[in-house]
Amino acid sequence: MYDPTFMLKLVQARMPFGRFKNRYITELPVSYLEWFARKGFPKGDLGQYLSTMYEIKINGLESILTPIIRSGRKNTE
């Protein structure tokens, strides 16, 4: 089922564990996302956010996130 707020939630999500704990998922290096792609993404929302960010980064589409980040992080920082 399509969630119209998915991209907003993605730009607000932070990595909950590991080397990049508390960093925005949109700021994770592609090498870290590639590691998850090889090993397997976690289940649930986190896995969806990471796999989506992986696809965005490997396809050079980060610019689509800029307006969402500008509007979506105003109230979270």
C-alpha positions in Angstrom: 0.0 0.0 0.0 1.3 3.4 -1.0 2.1 5.8 1.9 2.0 9.5 0.7 4.1 10.5 3.7 6.8 8.0 3.1 9.4 10.4 1.6 8.8 12.9 4.5 9.4 10.1 7.0 12.5 9.1 5.1 14.1 12.5 5.3 13.3 12.8 9.0 14.5 9.3 9.9 17.9 8.8 11.7 20.0 5.7 11.8 19.2 4.0 15.2 22.4 2.0 15.6 25.9 1.3 14.4 28.7 3.4 13.1 26.4 6.2 11.9 24.0 6.2 14.8 21.8 9.3 14.9 22.8 10.5 11.4 20.0 11.2 9.0 19.5 8.3 6.6 19.8 10.7 3.8 23.3 11.5 4.9 24.6 8.0 5.1 27.5 7.2 2.7 26.6 5.1 -0.3 29.3 2.5 0.8 27.3 1.9 4.0 24.1 1.5 2.0 25.9 -0.9 -0.4 27.0 -3.0 2.5 23.3 -3.3 3.6 22.4 -4.2 0.0 24.9 -7.0 0.1 24.1 -8.3 3.6 20.4 -7.6 3.6 18.3 -4.6 4.7 16.6 -4.8 8.1 12.9 -5.5 8.2 10.3 -2.9 8.7 10.4 0.8 8.1 14.1 1.1 8.6 14.8 -1.4 5.9 12.4 0.4 3.6 14.1 3.7 4.3 17.6 2.3 3.8 16.7 0.5 0.6 15.0 3.5 -0.9 18.0 5.7 0.0 20.3 3.2 -1.6 18.3 3.3 -4.9 18.2 7.1 -4.8 21.9 7.4 -4.3 23.1 4.8 -6.8 20.9 6.4 -9.4 22.1 9.9 -8.7 18.7 11.2 -7.6 19.6 12.9 -4.4 18.3 16.3 -5.7 14.7 15.0 -5.5 15.1 15.0 -1.7 16.2 18.7 -1.4 12.8 20.3 -1.3 11.5 17.5 1.0 14.4 18.0 3.4 13.9 21.8 3.4 10.2 21.5 4.3 10.3 18.3 6.3 13.1 19.0 8.7 12.0 22.5 9.8 10.1 21.2 12.8 12.4 18.4 13.7 15.7 20.1 14.4 
